[in-house]
Amino acid sequence: MAGRKGLAPETIQLIRHMSRANPLWGAPRIHGELLKLGINVAQRTVGKYMAPRPGRSSGQTWTTFLRNHLGQMVSVDFLTVPTLRFEVLYIFLVLSHARRQVLHFNVTASPSASWVAQQLREAFGFSSPPRYLLRDRDSIYGLQFQNLAQALGLEELRIAPRSPWQSPYVERFIGSLRRECLDHVVVLSQGQLYRLVQRYLAYHHGWRTHLGLDKDAPSRVGSNRLTKAK
């Protein structure tokens, strides 16, 4: 328990022991475990006394980096959709972090390195690209894609292997697209899937609210605030 002079030495020792024994636990998890034991201590204090971990940077976290560069970053990713004929179609997306807008998408049955590079070219052929491009380590993003990204002035950021949480904005959009649209239809063809995504994007951009956008829609900047003000 914490007294007037600070945290008890045995509690500090327990925090350090728990953090060493459970390297995947952060301050929130250890704080919760302490509360279960009846030890009432602030989460910030837990983080202060956790044992230092080798290789852990003292700089900004990945989440902080993403938030600090919202207006300068896009994500690219694929999702797969099975059809009634047991074919697999691939949807490629280019998502802007700033307003959660899909800048470009396309559908194919057989993606290739040259096809993906062409999608990037179409996404930024008539507009200024942002500073950063966030993607996974799929081999389809080969030299042709990388050279084009460099020519466009994009700095590529690759997430760690098997770590989709490091690309939260596009992963969140893919989840919404599946739950709100694709999970409710039977896809028959590539053309039908393209039209389905196109119609969903019209709804997503114009009407779907986002907590991260102050409950606004991506294309309707300030619309909710204007409605409330009337």
Sequence and secondary structure as in RCSB ss.txt:
>XXXX:A:sequence
MAGRKGLAPETIQLIRHMSRANPLWGAPRIHGELLKLGINVAQRTVGKYMAPRPGRSSGQTWTTFLRNHLGQMVS
VDFLTVPTLRFEVLYIFLVLSHARRQVLHFNVTASPSASWVAQQLREAFGFSSPPRYLLRDRDSIYGLQFQNLAQ
ALGLEELRIAPRSPWQSPYVERFIGSLRRECLDHVVVLSQGQLYRLVQRYLAYHHGWRTHLGLDKDAPSRVGSNR
LTKAK
>XXXX:A:secstr
 EETTEE HHHHHHHHHHHHH TT  HHHHHHHHHHTT    HHHHHHHS   TT  SS  HHHHHHHTGGGEEE
EEEEEEE TTS EEEEEEEEETTTTEEEEEEEESS  HHHHHHHHHHHSTTS   SEEEE   TTS HHHHHHHH
HTT EEEE  TT GGGSHHHHHHHHHHHHHTGGGS    HHHHHHHHHHHHHHHHHT  BGGGTSB TTSTTHHH
HHHH 
